[in-house]
Amino acid sequence: MGDAQKLMIAVGGMFAVGFIMVGANKEKSTAELEAESMIRNTAAMREMAGQKCPKAIQDRTGDQVFFPSGTDTDNATYVTMKWVGEKTDHFKTASCTLHVTLGGISHLEIDDKVLIDKKI
C-alpha cells in the first residue's frame, strides 16, 4: 500500500470519527428535552398573552397598553399580566390572565371590575 493510499484512509477515518462525535453530542437527555419544552411553552404563553391582553384592554378602555408593570406565571398553564394606567389613561389598573387550556383570556379585570371570568 502506497503513502497516498494510507493518507486517504487516515483522512477518511478522521471524517468518520468526527461524524460519530458530532452525532453522539447531539443526543439530549430527557431532562434537557423537558426543559426546552417548558421554555417553548412559556414563551408561547407570553407571546399569546402579549397579543390578546393589550387588544382586550384597548377594546374596553380605548387606551393602548404596551409593557406590563408585572407578570405572574406558573410556567406551565397560565400567565397573568398587570398594567398601571398613566394620568391620561381611562383606567387605573388592569389585570389579564391567559390560560393555555382555554387558548385565550380567562380573566380580565380593569379597575377592580371583572369583565371576563371563565372557569377552567
C-alpha positions in Angstrom: 0.0 0.0 0.0 1.4 3.4 -1.0 1.7 6.5 1.1 -1.1 8.2 -0.9 -3.5 5.4 -0.1 -2.5 5.4 3.6 -3.1 9.2 3.7 -6.6 8.8 2.1 -7.6 6.1 4.6 -6.4 8.2 7.5 -8.4 11.3 6.3 -11.5 9.0 5.8 -11.0 7.6 9.3 -10.8 11.1 10.8 -14.0 12.1 9.0 -15.8 9.0 10.3 -14.6 9.7 13.9 -15.8 13.4 13.5 -19.2 12.4 12.3 -19.6 9.9 15.2 -18.5 12.5 17.8 -21.0 15.1 16.4 -23.8 12.6 16.3 -23.1 11.5 19.9 -23.1 15.1 21.2 -26.5 15.8 19.6 -28.3 13.3 21.8 -30.1 15.1 24.6 -31.2 13.7 27.9 -34.9 13.6 28.9 -34.3 16.5 31.4 -32.8 18.7 28.7 -35.8 17.9 26.4 -38.3 18.7 29.2 -36.5 22.0 30.0 -36.6 23.0 26.3 -40.2 22.2 26.1 -41.1 24.2 29.2 -39.2 27.2 27.8 -41.0 27.0 24.4 -44.4 26.7 26.2 -43.7 29.7 28.5 -42.6 31.8 25.5 -45.7 30.8 23.5 -48.0 31.7 26.5 -46.3 35.1 27.0 -46.5 35.8 23.2 -50.2 34.9 23.1 -50.9 37.0 26.2 -48.9 39.8 24.8 -51.1 39.8 21.7 -54.6 39.2 23.2 -54.4 41.1 26.5 -53.5 44.6 25.2 -56.1 44.2 22.5 -58.8 43.3 25.0 -57.8 46.3 27.3 -57.8 48.7 24.3 -61.2 47.4 23.2 -62.7 48.1 26.6 -60.9 51.3 27.6 -59.8 52.9 24.3 -56.2 53.1 25.7 -53.4 51.2 24.2 -51.1 49.5 26.6 -47.6 48.3 25.8 -45.4 46.9 28.6 -46.9 45.3 31.7 -45.8 46.6 35.1 -45.8 43.0 36.4 -46.3 39.4 35.4 -47.1 36.2 37.3 -46.9 32.7 35.8 -46.5 29.0 36.8 -44.5 28.4 33.6 -46.9 25.7 32.5 -50.6 26.7 32.4 -51.2 30.4 32.9 -49.7 33.8 32.7 -51.1 37.0 34.3 -50.0 40.4 33.1 -50.8 43.6 35.1 -50.7 47.2 33.9 -50.9 50.5 35.8 -52.6 53.3 33.9 -51.0 56.7 33.4 -52.6 60.1 34.1 -54.0 60.3 30.6 -55.4 56.8 30.5 -59.0 55.9 31.2 -58.1 53.2 33.7 -56.0 52.9 36.8 -55.2 49.2 36.9 -55.7 46.3 34.6 -55.0 42.6 35.0 -55.3 39.9 32.4 -54.9 36.2 32.8 -54.4 33.8 29.9 -54.8 30.0 30.4 -53.3 27.7 27.8 -56.1 25.1 28.3 -58.6 27.7 27.2 -56.5 29.1 24.4 -57.4 32.6 25.4 -58.1 35.1 28.1 -59.7 33.5 31.2 -59.8 36.6 33.5 -59.8 40.3 32.7 -60.1 42.9 35.4 -60.0 46.6 34.9 -60.2 49.0 37.9 -61.4 46.1 40.1 -64.3 45.4 37.7 -64.3 41.8 36.4 -65.0 41.9 32.6 -64.1 38.3 31.7 -64.2 35.4 34.1 -64.1 31.9 32.5 -63.8 28.9 34.8 -61.3 26.2 33.9 
